[in-house]
C-alpha cells in the first residue's frame, strides 16, 4: 500500500542526480575576459592575430590566465577586472578599427560539465549584469537619406510623365531640379504636386535659372526625426531577436538616443557588431569604361560618380569600381533576404522585393540591358560593392547576389542585417558598459538571504509542528529548489530579482501542499484509520485540493507571461516552473520518502505527525 515500485525510486534518484549536475555550473561563477572578432569581412581572427595580441599583452605586462580560440573569435581570460580593462585598451590600439574588441564574462564551469550541456542560467542586469549600450541617432543622416529618396522619387515621377528635366541635385536641405524653360517648370510643378503633396515646392523662372526646389516642411522634418528613432528601435528589436537574447530592454532616451540592455548576453562582441552596424543595400549603376576608371583612380572622379572598393577582395589586394551616386533602389524595398547556394554550391544571397521595388527594378533592368549594375553594401557610412553584374535581360521582383569569393559566414551576416531591416539613420555607440557581477552583488546577496532565511524558518516550523513528517516536508522543499534551479539552467532562462521573488513564492506554495497533506493524515488518524491507511488516504484526498489550487495559480502565471513584459514576464516564467516542481516534490517525492520511512513497517502503531 505504502511502497513504491523500484522504478519509482530509480526515477527519484535519477532526477536528483540530473538536477545536481545541471545546478552545479551556477556555483562556479565567472571571470572577466576580452573577446576579439572581425569587424569587416576582409579581417580574419587567425593565428597571426593571436600571436600579435599575445605579444602586445606580454610587452604591457598583462598575461591572460587562459587563451580560448574559436571559429571566428579569440577570447582571453584575465584574473581581475582591472587587467581586463587595461588589456582591452592595449588590444584595440594594436588591432585598429578592423576588429571588435569587447569586454566579456566567461563561465568557469569545468569542461566535463560543459560536455554534457550543463551551463549556468542567465542572470539579468540587476543580478549578473550584461551589456548596456547608449546609441545616438545621426539625425542629419536621417534627413539626408530621406532627401536622397525624394530625389529618386522625383526622377521616377518625371520620367513616367515624360517631363524632360536636367540635373537633379541634393543641396543642403533641399532637392533642386534643373529645367529648360518656364513651361517645363509649370509641368514639373503640376506633376510633383499631384504625386508628392507633402513636400514644399518652390519654382524659379528667372532667365538661365529655370528650376524647381523641393524641400520638407518643419512639421515633416520633426516627424521624420521621430520616425527615424522609432524605426531604429524596431530594427534593433529585430536584430536582437536574431541574436536570441532573452528579455532585452530597448527604449528611447531623450530626443535622439536609444538605450539597449542585453541581460545575460554571452557574445558581447557579436552583439556590439550587429547593433552597431548600419548596413543597408543600395542598387546603383556602374561605369565600366576603363579610361574613366583610370582617370578616377588618378583623382579625377567625374561629377555624380564615386570610386568604391570591391567587398570580396582578399589578402591586401586593392580593387575599385566607379559607380553613380544616384541610388536606384534601397533596402527599404527588400522583404526577404536569405543565404543560399548556387548550382556550383557557392554561397549567395537571395533577395525578394516588394511590389514597388519590383516595379522599379524591372524598369531599371529593362532600360539598362548591356550595362553593369552595382549592389552596394553601406556600413557606417562607407560603401563596398558586393558585386557588379552585367544586365543581360529584364529582371523581376527577386534576384540573387553572387559576391565573388563570398564565404558562408559573410552571406549569413549580410542576410541577417538586410533581413532585420535597414536603419533609418546611422547610430553611434556613445556609451558602452559591460555590467559585471559586482554591481548586482548586493541584490544577489539580499535575494539569496531572503530565500535562505525563509526556507530555514519554514523548515524549523515544520519540524517542530509535524515532527518526522515536518522533516520530510523540509527535505522535499530543498529538493523543490534544486529542481527549479536545474530547470532554469537547462532552459537557459534569464533570472532577475523578480525571479528570485518567484522562487520564494514557489517555496511557500510547495510547503502549503505539504501542510495540506500532513493535516489530512492527522484527520484520517483522528477518524480511527490505521497509520498505513491514514498515509495512503491522506495523500490521495489531499491531491485533488493541491491540483486545483496549483492549476488556478498556473493559469494566473500563464496570463502574466502572455500579457506581461520585461521583469513581469521573468517573474511569470519562474513562477510557472515553480508550480510544476512543487507538484512533483511535494506530492511524488515526499510520498517516496514517507514510504521509505514507514512503508516497510508491518506493525506501525503511530505516526510522528
VOTI-997265 format. One record per residue: x, y, z of N, C-alpha, C in turn. Coordinates in steps of 0.2 Angstrom, whole numbers, plus 2048, in hexadecimal, padded with zeros to 3 digits. Layout:
# residues N
XYZXYZXYZ
...
END
This chain:
# residues 609
8047FA800800800800804806800
80980780480E80C80581580B803
8158077FE81C8057FB81C8077F3
82180B7F282280C7EB8268077E7
8248057E18288007DD82F8037DC
8337FE7DA83A8007DA83B8057D4
8388067CF83980A7CA8378127CC
8338127D18318197D383781C7D7
83A8177DB8408197DF84681B7DA
8468177D584B8187D084A81F7CD
8448217CC8428277C984482D7CD
84282C7D48448317D984C8327D9
85082D7D985782D7D985A8317D3
85782F7CD8598327C78588397C6
85283B7C98508427C88558467CD
8568437D385B8477D88628477D5
8658427D186B8427CF86B8477C9
8678477C486684C7BF8668537C1
8618547C686185B7C986785D7CC
86A8597CF87185B7D287685D7CD
8768597C887B85A7C287A8617BF
8738627BE8728687BA87186F7BE
87186E7C58718737C98788757CB
87D8717CB8848727CD8878787C9
8868797C288A87E7BF8888857C2
8828867C588188C7C888588E7CE
88988A7D188D88B7D789488C7D5
89688C7CE89D88D7CD89F8947CB
89A8987CA89B89F7C889E8A17C1
8A08A77C08A38A97BA8A98AD7BB
8AD8AE7B68B38B27B68B38B77B1
8B68BC7B28B68C27AC8BB8BF7A6
8B98C17A08BC8BF79A8BB8C5795
8C08C47908BF8C978A8BE8C4784
8B98C67808B88C377A8B98C7774
8BC8C376F8BF8C77698BB8C3763
8B88C775E8B58C47588B68CA753
8B58C774D8B68CC7478B18D0746
8B28D77448AD8DC7438AB8DC73C
8B08DA7388AE8DA7308B08D372D
8AD8D27288AE8CB7258B58CA723
8B98CF7218C08CE71F8C48CC725
8C28CE72B8C68CC7318C58C5733
8CB8C27358CA8BB7388CD8BA73F
8CA8B77438CD8B574A8D08AF749
8D78AF7478DB8A97468E18A874B
8E58A474A8EB8A374E8EF8A974E
8F08AD7498F48B37488F18B874D
8EB8B974D8E88BE7528E98BC759
8E88B575A8E98B37618F08B4763
8F58B275F8FC8B47618FD8BB762
8FA8BF75E8FB8C775F8F98C9765
8F28C77678EF8C976D8F38C7773
8F58C07738F98BE7798FF8C277A
9038C37749098C77749088CE777
9038D17759018D87789008D877F
8FC8D37818FA8D27889008D078D
9048CC78A90A8CA78E90F8D078F
90F8D478A9138DB78A9108DF78F
90A8DF7909068E47959068E179C
9088DA79D9088D77A39018D47A5
8FD8D37A08F68D07A18F68C979E
8F78C47A38F78BD7A08F08BA7A2
8EC8B879C8E68B579E8E68AE7A1
8E28AC7A58E28A67A98E08A07A4
8DC8A279E8DA89D79A8D98A0793
8DB89D78E8DA89F7878D589A783
8CF89C7818CA89877F8C889A777
8CC8977738CA89876C8C4895769
8C08987658BA8967628BA89675B
8B48947588B48947518B589B74E
8B28A07508B38A774E8B48AC753
8B68A97598B88AE75F8BE8AB762
8C08B07678C68AE76B8C48B1772
8C48AD7778C28AF77E8C88AE782
8C98B47868CF8B478B8CC8B5792
8CD8B07978CB8B079D8D08B47A2
8CE8B87A68D38BC7AB8D08BB7B2
8D58BC7B78D48BA7BE8CF8C07C1
8CF8C67BF8CB8CB7C28C98D07BD
8C48D47BF8C18D97BA8C68DE7B8
8CA8E07BD8CF8E57BB8D48E37B5
8D68DD7B58DA8DA7B08D68DA7A9
8D08D87AA8CB8D77A48CB8DE7A1
8C98E37A48C88EA7A18CF8EC79E
8D58EB7A18DB8EE79F8DC8EA798
8DB8E37988DC8DF7938D88E178D
8D28E378E8CD8E57888D08EB785
8D38F07898D68F67868DC8F4782
8E08F07848E68EE7818E58EA77A
8E08E677A8DE8E27748DB8E676F
8D68EB7718D38EF76C8D88F4769
8DD8F676D8E28FB76A8E68F7765
8E78F07668EC8EC7628E88EA75C
8E28E875C8DE8E57568DB8EA752
8D98F07558D68F57518CE8F4750
8CB8F874B8C48F874B8C18F2747
8C68EE7448C38E87408C18E2745
8C28E374B8C08DD7508BC8E0755
8B88DC7588B38DE75E8B68DB764
8B88DF7698BB8DD76F8B68DF774
8B38DA7788AE8DB77C8AF8D8783
8AC8DB7888AD8D878F8A88D278F
8A98CD7938A58C77938A68C479A
8A18BF79C8A28BB7A28A18B47A0
8A68B07A28A68A97A08A58A47A6
8A189F7A589F89B7AA8A58967AC
8A68957B38AB8917B58A98897B5
8A48887B28A18817B38A687C7B0
8A88767B38AD8717B18AB86E7AA
8AF86C7A68AE8697A08A98637A0
8AA85F7A58A68597A689F85A7A7
89D8607AA8968627AA8948657A4
8988697A189686C79A895867795
89986279689885C791891859791
88E85979688785679788285B796
88486179487F86779387D86A799
88086979F87F86D7A58828747A5
87D8797A58808807A587C8847AA
87F8897AD87C88D7B28768917AE
8718927B286B8967B086D89D7AF
86A8A17AA86B8A87A98688AC7AF
86C8B17B18698B67B68688BD7B2
8638C07B58628C77B28678CC7B4
8668D27B186A8D87B386A8D97BA
8658D87BE8658DA7C58688D47C9
86A8CF7C686E8C97CA8758C87C7
8758C57C187B8C47BE87E8C97BA
87A8CE7B787C8D37B387B8D17AC
87F8D47A787E8D37A08818D879C
87E8DA7978818DF79387C8E5792
87E8EB79387A8F179387D8F678E
8798F778987B8FC783877902784
87A90878387690E78187891077A
87391077687491276F87191876D
87591C76987292376787192375F
86B92575E86892575786B92B753
86E92A74D87192F74986B932746
86893874886293B74586393E73F
86994173E86B94473786B93E732
86E93973486E93372F86793172D
86293173285C92F73185893372C
85993A72D85693F72885993E721
86093D72186493C71B861936717
86093171B85D92B71785692C714
85292F71884B93171584C93670F
85193A70F85293E70A85493A703
85893570485A9316FF85492D6FC
85092B70084A9276FE84592C6FB
8459326FD8409376F98439396F2
84A9396F284D93A6EB84B9356E7
84C92E6E984A9286E58439286E3
83F92A6E783792A6E68369306E1
8399356E183893B6DC83A9386D5
8409356D58429336CE83D92E6CB
83B9296D08379246CD8309276CB
82D92C6CF82792F6CD8279336C6
82D9376C682E93B6BF82F9366B9
8329316BA83492C6B582D9296B3
8299276B88239246B681E9286B2
81E92F6B481A9346B181D9376AB
8239346A98279376A382893E6A3
82A9416A982C9486AA8339486A9
83694C6A483D94C6A48409516A9
84594E6AC8489526B28509516B1
8549556B485B9556B485E9526BA
8629556BE8659526C38619526CA
86094D6CD85D94D6D486294C6D9
8639526DD8699526E28669536E9
86A9506ED8699516F586C9576F7
86995C6FA86C9616FD86C961705
86D96670886E965710867962713
86296571185B96371485696270F
85896170985396170485595D6FE
85195C6F98529586F385195D6ED
85695E6E98559636E38549606DD
84F9616D984E95E6D284F9646CD
8549636C98569676C38519666BD
84E96B6BB84996B6B584B9706AF
84896F6AA84B9736A48479796A3
8409796A583C9806A38379806A8
8339866A882E9876AD8289826AC
8279806A682197B6A58239746A8
8299726A882B96C6AB82B96D6B3
82C9736B582B9746BC8249736BF
81F9756BB8189756BC81696D6BC
81996A6B78179636B681A95F6BC
8209606BE82395D6C481F95E6CA
81D9646CC8199666D18139626D2
8109626CC80995E6CC80A9576CD
80F9546CA81094D6CC81294B6D3
81794F6D681994E6DC81494F6E2
8109556E180B9566E58069506E6
80494D6E08009486E08039416E3
8099406E280C93A6E480F93A6EB
8119406ED8159416F38129476F7
80B9476F980894D6FC80B94F703
80F94B70681294D70D81895170D
81B95270782195670682095D704
82496170682496870482896A6FE
82496D6F982796E6F28289756F1
82E9776EF82F97E6EE83297F6E6
82E9826E28309836DB8349896DA
8389886D583D98E6D383D98F6CB
83B9956C983A9956C183E99B6BF
84499D6C28489A26C084C9A06BA
84E9A46B68519A26B085899F6B2
8599996AF85F9956B085F9916B7
8599926BA85998E6C085298B6C1
8509876BD8499846BD84A97D6C1
84797D6C78479776CB8419776D0
8419716D383C9706D984096D6DF
83F9716E484396F6EB83E96B6EF
83F9656F183B9616F583E9606FC
83A96170283C96170883795E70D
83995D71383495A71883296071D
82C96071F82996572482C96472A
82C96972F82F96873682B962739
82496273882095C73B823955739
82495573282694F72F82D94D732
83295273283895073583894E73C
83495174083394F747830947748
82B94674382893F74382D93A741
83193C73C83693873983B93673E
83D93A74284293974883F93474D
83993574E83593175383592A750
83392974A83292374683991F746
83E92374584592074484791C74B
84591F75084791C757842916758
83C91775683791175783990B752
83B90D74C83D90874784390474A
84890874C84E90574F84D901755
8489037598478FE75F8448F875C
83F8F875783C8F27548428EE751
8468F174E84B8ED74A8508EA750
8528ED7558568EA75A8528E475E
84C8E575F8488DF7618498D975D
8488DA7568498D57518508D2752
8558D675285C8D475285D8D0759
85A8D275E85B8CF7658588C8765
8528C876184F8C17618538BC75D
8568BF75885B8BB7548608B8758
8628BC75D8688BA7628658B5767
85F8B576885C8B076D85D8B2774
85D8B977585E8BB77C8588BB780
8588B97868528B878A8508BF78D
84A8C178D8488C779184C8CD790
84D8CF78A8518D578884D8DB78A
8508E178C84D8E778D8508EC788
84B8EF78484D8F377E8488F977F
84A8FF78184590478184890B780
84491077E84791777C84991A783
84E91E78285092378885292A785
84D92E78684E93578484C93577C
84E93A77984B93B77284F93676D
85593576D85893176885D92C76B
85C92977186092477385C91E775
85F91877585C91277686090E77B
85D90B78086090778585F900783
8648FC7838638F47818678F1787
8638ED78A8668E87908648E178E
86A8DD78E8698D678C86B8D2792
8678D07978688CC79D86A8C579B
8708C379E8728BC79E8758BB797
8778C07938798BE78C8808BB78D
8828B67898888B378988D8B6784
88B8B777E8908B977988F8C1778
8928C477C8928CC77C8948CF776
89A8CC77389D8CE76D8988CE767
8948C876788F8C776188A8CC762
8888CD7688828D276A8848D9767
88A8DB76988D8E176888D8E2760
88F8DD75D8908DD7558898DE752
8858DA75487E8DA75187A8E0752
87A8E37588778E975A87A8EF757
8818EF7578848F57558858F674D
8848F074A8848F174287E8F4740
87F8F873B8798FB7378788F9730
8798F372F87A8F07288738F1725
8738F371F86D8F371A8708F2713
86B8EF70F86D8EE70886B8F4704
86E8F56FF86C8FA6FA86E8F76F3
86A8F96EE86B8F76E786D8FD6E3
8728FD6E08759036DC8779016D5
8789056D187B9036CA8829046CB
8869006C788D9006C78909026C0
8969056C18999086BB89F9036B9
89F8FF6B48A58FB6B38AA8FD6AD
8A99036AB8AE9066A68B59066A9
8BA9026A78C09026AA8C49096AA
8C290D6A58C69146A58C39186AB
8BC9186AC8B991C6B18BC9196B8
8BC9136B88BE9106BF8C59126C0
8CA9126BB8D19146BC8D191B6BF
8CD9206BC8CD9276BD8CB9276C5
8C69236C78C39246CE8C89216D2
8CC91C6D18D291A6D58D791F6D6
8D89236D18DD9286D18DB92F6D5
8D592E6D78D29346DB8CD9386D8
8CC9376D18C793B6CD8C09376CD
8BD9376D28B69336D28B19386CF
8AD9356CA8A89396C68A393B6CB
89F9416CA89A9436CE89493E6CE
89193D6D488C9386D488E9316D5
8949306D68979296D689B9296DD
89D9236DF8A29226E48A591B6E3
8AB91B6E68AF9156E58AF9106EC
8AC90A6EB8AB9066F18AF9006F1
8B18FD6F68B58F76F68B08F16F5
8B38EB6F28AF8E56F28B08E16F9
8AA8DE6FB8AA8DB7028AD8D4702
8AE8D16FC8B18CA6FC8B88CA6FB
8BC8D06FC8C38CF6FB8C68CD701
8CB8C87008CF8C57058D68C7705
8D98C570B8E18C570B8E48CC709
8E18D170B8E58D870A8E48DA703
8E18D76FE8E08D96F88DB8DF6F8
8DC8E36F38D78E96F28D48E96EC
8CD8EA6EC8C98EA6E68C38EF6E7
8C28F36E28BD8F86E38B98F86DD
8B38FB6DD8AE8FC6D88AB9036D8
8AA9056D28A790C6D289F90B6D1
89B90E6D689490E6D58919146D6
88B9156D488791B6D588591C6DC
8849226DE8829246E587A9236E5
8779246E08709236E086E91C6E2
86991C6E78679156E98609136E6
86090E6E285B90B6DF8569086E3
8589046E88549006EC8578FF6F3
8548FF6F88578FE6FF8548F8702
8578F67088558F170C84E8F170F
84B8F770F8448F871183F8F470D
8418F270783C8EE70383E8E7703
8428E57078448DE70883F8DA70D
83C8D570B8378D271083A8CB713
83F8C970F8428C27118498C270F
84E8C07138558BF7118578B8715
85A8B471285C8AE7158628AB711
8678A771586D8A471286A89E70E
86D89D70886C897704872894701
87188F6FD87788D6F987588C6F2
87A88E6ED87888E6E68798876E3
8798866DD87A87F6DA88187C6DB
8868816DC88D87E6DE88E87E6E5
88987E6E988987E6F088D8836F4
88D8896F089088F6F388B8936F7
88D8966FD88889A7018868A06FD
87F8A26FD87D8A86FA8778AA6FE
8748B06FD86F8B37018698B46FC
8638B16FE85D8B26FA8598B86FD
8578BC6F88548C26FA84D8C26F7
8488C46FB8418C56F883F8CC6F9
83B8CF6F58398D66F58328D76F6
8308DC6F98288DE6F98268E06F2
81F8E26F281D8E36EB8208EA6E8
8218EF6ED8248F56EA82B8F46E8
82F8F06EC8368EE6EA8368EA6E4
8328E56E38328E16DD8308E56D7
82C8EA6D882A8EE6D28308F36D0
8338F66D58398FA6D483F8F66D1
8408F06D38458EB6D18448E96CA
83E8E86C983C8E56C283E8EB6BD
83C8F16BE83D8F66BA8448F86B9
8488F76BE84F8F96BE8538F46BA
8518ED6BB8558E86B78538E86B0
84C8EA6AE84A8EA6A784E8F06A3
84F8F66A78518FB6A48598FB6A3
85C8F76A78648F76A78678F06A5
8638EC6A18668E669E86D8E769B
8728E369D8788E469A87D8E869F
87A8EB6A487E8EF6A887F8EB6AF
8848EE6B38858EB6BA8818EE6BF
87F8EA6C487B8ED6CA87F8EB6D0
8808EF6D48848EE6DA87F8ED6E0
8808E86E487D8E66EB8828E96F0
8808EE6F38848F16F88828F06FF
8868EE7048858ED70B8888F370E
8848F77128868FD7158868FB71D
88C8FC72088D8FB72789090172A
88D90372F89090973389290F72E
88E91072988F91572489491471F
89790E71F89C90C71A899906715
89A90770F89790370A89C8FE707
89A8F770689E8F27038998EF6FE
89C8EE6F88988EB6F38998E36F4
8938E06F58938D86F68948D56EF
8918D86EA8918D56E388F8DA6DE
8918DA6D888F8DE6D388E8DB6CC
8888D76CC8878D36C68848D66C0
8858D36BB8838D66B487B8D46B4
8778D96B28708D86B186F8D56AA
86D8CF6AA86C8CB6A38658CB6A1
8608CC6A68598CC6A48558D06AA
84F8D16A884A8D46AD8498CF6B3
84A8D26B98498CE6BF8438D06C3
8408CB6C783A8CC6CB83B8CE6D2
8378CB6D78378CD6DE83B8C96E2
83F8C56DF8448C16E384A8C06DF
8508C06E38568BF6DF85B8BC6E4
8618BA6E28668B76E686D8BB6E6
8708BD6EC8768C06EC87C8BB6EC
8808BB6E78868B66E788C8BA6E8
88E8BB6EF8948BE6F089A8BA6EF
89F8BC6EB8A58B86E98A98B76F0
8AA8B06F18AE8AE6F78AA8AF6FD
8A38B06FD89F8B170389F8AA707
8A08AB70E8A08A57128998A4715
89889E71889289C71A8908A1720
8958A37248948A772A8928AE727
8958B17228948B771F88D8B771D
88B8B27198848B271687F8B271C
8808AE72187C8AE72787B8B572A
8818B872C8818BE72F87D8C472B
87F8C472587C8C97218748C8720
8728C271F86B8C071F8688C2726
86B8C172B8688C37328678CA732
86C8CE73086B8D57318658D872C
8658D57268608D87218598D5724
8598CF7268538CC7288508CF72E
8548D17338528D573984F8DC738
8508DE73284E8E57308538EA730
8538EF72C8588F472B8578FA730
85C8FC73385B902738859908734
85590C737853913734858917734
85D91773986391B73986991773D
86F91973B87491673F874917746
87791374A87791475187E914754
88091875888791775B886915763
88B91076588A90E76C88E913770
88A91777488E91C77888F91A77F
88C91478188E91178788D90A787
89290678A8928FF78A8948FD791
8908F97948928F679A8908EE79A
8958EB79D8948E479E8938E37A6
88D8E27A888C8E37AF88D8DC7B2
8928DC7B78948D67BA8918D47C0
8928CE7C388F8CC7C988F8D07CF
8948D57CF8958D97D58908DE7D6
88D8E07D08878E57D18818E17D3
8808DB7D287A8D87D487B8D37DA
8818D47DD8838D07E387E8D17E9
87D8D77EA8788D87F08718D57EF
86F8D67E98688D37E78698CC7E8
86E8C97E586F8C17E686F8BF7ED
8738C37F18738C17F886D8C27FC
8698C77FA8638C87FE85E8C37FB
85D8C27F58598BD7F385A8B67F5
8618B47F68638AD7F88618AD800
8638B28038618B280B85A8B280C
8568B580884E8B580A84C8AE808
84E8AB80384C8A480184E89F807
8558A080985889C80E85489C814
8538A28178508A381D8498A181D
8458A281883F8A081783E898817
84389581484388E81484588B81B
84A88E81E84B88B82584688C82A
84289282983D89382E83788E82C
83688D826830888824832881827
83987F82583B87882783B87782F
83D87C83383D87C83A83687B83D
83187F83A82A87F83C82787883A
82887683482686F832828869836
82F86A83883186483C82F864843
82E86A84682B86B84D82486984D
82086B84881986A848817863845
81A86084081885A83D81D85483F
82385684282885184482B84D83E
82A84783E82D84383882B845831
82484683182184882B823850829
82585382E82885A82D82F85A82A
83385582C83985482A839852822
83484D82183384B81A831851815
82D85581882A85B815830860813
83586181883B86581783F862812
84085C81284485980D84185A806
83B85980583785A7FF8388617FD
83886580183886D80083F86E7FD
84486B80084B86C7FD84C8697F6
8498637F58498607EF8458647EA
8408687EC83C86C7E78408727E5
8448757E984987A7E784E8777E2
8518717E385586E7DF85386D7D8
84D86A7D88498697D18488707CE
8468757D184587B7CE84B87E7CB
85087E7CF8578817CC85987D7C6
8588767C785B8727C18578747BB
8508747BB84C8767B684E87D7B3
84F8827B78518887B48578887B0
85C8847B38628837B086287F7A9
85E87A7A985D8767A385987A79D
85587E79F85188379A855889799
85A88A79C85E89079B85A89679C
8568967A185189C7A28558A27A6
8538A87A58568AD7A88538AF7AF
8568AE7B48548AF7BB8558B67BD
8508BA7BF8518C17C284F8C17C9
84F8C77CC84D8C87D38458C67D4
8418C87D083A8C57D083A8BD7D0
83E8BA7CC83F8B37CC8408B07D2
8458B37D68478B17DD8408B17E1
83C8B77E08368B77E48318B17E2
8318AF7DC82D8AA7DA8308A37DD
8368A37DE83989D7E183689C7E9
8378A27EC8348A27F382D8A17F3
8298A37EE8228A17EE82189A7ED
8258977E88258907E782688C7ED
82A88E7F282B88B7F882588B7FC
8228907FC81C89180081688C7FE
81588C7F78108887F48128807F5
81887F7F581A8787F68198757FD
81B87A80281A87880981287880A
80E87C80780787C808804875806
80787280080586B7FE806866804
80C86680780E86280C80A863812
80886981480386A8197FD867818
7FA8688127F48648117F485D812
7FA85A80F7FA8538107FB850817
7FF85481B8008528227FA853826
7F68588257F08598297EB854827
7EB8528207E684D81E7E8846821
7EE8458227F083E8267EE83F82D
7EF8448307ED8458377E5844838
7E18478337DA8468337D883F832
7DC83B82E7DA83482D7DB830833
7E18328377E382E83D7DD82F842
7DB8368437D68378487CF834846
7CE8328407C882F83E7C982783F
7CE8258427CF81E8447D281A83F
7D581C8397D98188347DF816837
7E28108347E980E8367EE813833
7F48138367F98178347FB81682C
7FB81082A7FD80F8237F781181E
7F18108217EB81281D7EB81A81D
7EC81D8227EC8248237F182781E
7F782581D7FC8278197F9827812
7F68218107F48208097EE825808
7E982580C7E382980B7E583180B
7E98328107EB8398117EE83C80A
7F38388077F683B8017F083B7FB
7EC8367FB7E78357F67E283B7F6
7DF83C7FC7DA8417FC7DD8487FC
7E38497FE7E68507FE7E88527F7
7E984D7F27EC84E7EC7E78527E8
7E08517E87DC8547E47DC85C7E6
7DC85D7EC7DC8657EF7E38687EC
7E88647ED7EF8677EB7EF8687E3
7EC8647DF7EC8647D87E786A7D6
7E286B7D97DD8717D87E18787D9
7E48787DF7E787F7E17ED8807DC
7F187B7DA7F687C7D67F487E7CF
7EF87A7CC7ED87C7C57EA8837C5
7E68857CA7E488C7C97EA8917CA
7EF8907CE7F48947CE7F98947C8
7F988E7C57FD88E7BF7F98927B9
7F38927B97EF8967B47F189D7B5
7F189F7BB7F38A67BD7FA8A87BA
7FE8A37BC8058A47B98068A47B2
8028A07AE8028A07A77FF8A67A4
7FA8A97A87F88B07A57FD8B57A6
8018B57AC8068BA7AD80C8B97A7
80D8B37A58128B27A08108B4799
8098B37988078B57918068BC790
8048C07958028C77958078CB798
80C8C979C8118CD79F8178CE79B
81C8D179D8228D379A8288D479F
82E8D379D8348D57A18348D17A7
8348D47AD8358D17B482E8CD7B5
8288CF7B38228CB7B48228C57B1
8258C47AB8258BE7A782A8BA7AA
8308BC7AD8358B87B08328B57B7
82E8B97BA82B8B77C08268B17BF
8228B27B981D8AD7B78218A67B5
8278A67B282A8A07B082C89C7B6
82F8A07BB83289C7C182C89A7C5
82789E7C582189C7C981D8957C6
81D8957BF81988F7BC81E8897BD
82488A7BC8298847BD8298827C4
8288877C98288857D08228817D2
81C8827CF81687E7D08178777CE
81A8767C881B86F7C582086B7CA
82686F7CC82A86B7D182786A7D7
82386F7DA82086D7E181B8687E0
8188677DB8138617DA81785B7DB
81C85A7D78208547D78248537DE
8278587E182A8577E78258567ED
82085A7ED81C85A7F38178547F3
8168517EE81184B7ED8158457EC
8198447E681C83E7E482283D7E9
8268427E982D8417ED82C8407F4
8288447F78268437FF82383D800
81E83A7FC81B8347FD82182E7FD
82582F7F882B82A7F882F82A7FE
83082F80183482F80783082C80D
82A82E80D82582B813825824812
82482180C82481A80A82A81780D
83081A80B83681780E837817815
83481C81983481C82082F817823
82981782182481482482180E820
82280E81A81F809815820801817
82680081A8297F981B8287F7822
8247FB8268237F982D81C7F682D
81C7EF82F8167EB82F8127ED835
8157EE83B8107F08418117F7843
80F7FB83E80F803840809805844
80B80784A80580984F80481184F
80981584D80881C84D80C820848
80B82684780E82A842811830845
81783284481A83884781883E842
81184084380E84583F80A84A843
END
